[in-house]
Amino acid sequence: MRRLLASAALLASLAGAGCGSNTTTSPTTTTTTAVTTSSELFTGTLSPRGSAFYSFGVTTGGTVSVTLVSVTTSRIGPAGTAPLAIGFGIPSGFGCTVSSGVDATPGLMSQLAATGSASGIYCINVADVAGLSGDTLFVLRIVHT
């Protein structure tokens, strides 16, 4: 009986100790900041051995990604597969000084990404690399923060 009373007293003291605190806790809040991205299309006609560039502004530093979406020889007709040189850089005079580039064929995924770009004015240059046989229509998609 003594053991039973001692066990009951021990349990009661442990239960009381667990409930003896009067501190309150407040819920933790997490703040998330939404990143706004901009998407632009650069379309044009590229002549054999020609090039063209497009300038755009980035307001928040981040990543700029470029996708060669389409190449074709006419507005209505089959898609082309001609590779074009795509370059990312800074406008200079009447051109674009390219700091990174890639030769790309049309696709659905980004072929060129420039990470760590600060806010400012940038440009995309597109050029013939394979000797186009005639004027070629192109579409580039530029996504940036």
Backbone hydrogen bonds, N-H to C=O, Kabsch-Sander energy under -0.5 kcal/mol:
donor,donor_aa,acceptor,acceptor_aa,energy
5,L,1,M,-2.4
6,A,2,R,-2.5
7,S,3,R,-2.6
8,A,4,L,-2.1
9,A,5,L,-2.3
10,L,6,A,-2.2
11,L,7,S,-2.4
12,A,8,A,-2.2
13,S,9,A,-2.1
14,L,10,L,-2.2
15,A,11,L,-2.4
16,G,12,A,-2.0
17,A,13,S,-2.1
18,G,14,L,-1.9
19,C,15,A,-1.1
20,G,16,G,-0.5
20,G,17,A,-0.6
32,T,30,T,-0.5
34,A,32,T,-0.6
36,T,34,A,-0.6
38,S,144,H,-3.7
40,E,142,I,-2.9
42,F,140,L,-2.8
43,T,41,L,-0.6
44,G,138,F,-1.7
46,L,136,T,-3.4
47,S,45,T,-0.5
50,G,47,S,-2.4
52,A,126,V,-2.4
54,Y,124,I,-2.1
56,F,122,Y,-2.4
58,V,120,G,-3.2
62,G,117,S,-2.5
64,V,114,A,-2.3
65,S,63,T,-0.5
65,S,143,V,-2.7
66,V,112,L,-3.1
67,T,141,R,-2.3
69,V,67,T,-1.0
69,V,139,V,-2.1
70,S,139,V,-1.5
72,T,137,L,-2.2
80,G,71,V,-4.9
84,L,104,A,-2.7
85,A,127,A,-2.9
86,I,102,V,-3.2
87,G,125,N,-2.8
88,F,100,S,-3.2
89,G,123,C,-2.4
90,I,97,T,-1.9
92,S,95,G,-2.4
95,G,92,S,-1.5
97,T,90,I,-2.5
98,V,96,C,-0.9
99,S,88,F,-3.1
100,S,88,F,-1.7
102,V,86,I,-2.4
104,A,84,L,-2.9
104,A,102,V,-0.5
107,G,68,L,-2.3
111,Q,66,V,-2.1
112,L,66,V,-1.7
114,A,64,V,-3.1
115,T,113,A,-0.6
117,S,62,G,-2.4
117,S,114,A,-0.5
120,G,58,V,-2.2
122,Y,56,F,-2.8
123,C,89,G,-2.3
124,I,54,Y,-2.3
125,N,87,G,-2.6
126,V,52,A,-3.0
127,A,85,A,-2.0
128,D,50,G,-2.2
129,V,83,P,-0.8
130,A,83,P,-0.6
136,T,46,L,-2.4
137,L,72,T,-3.2
138,F,44,G,-2.4
139,V,70,S,-1.9
140,L,42,F,-2.5
141,R,67,T,-2.7
142,I,40,E,-3.1
142,I,140,L,-0.5
143,V,65,S,-2.6
144,H,38,S,-2.4
145,T,63,T,-0.5
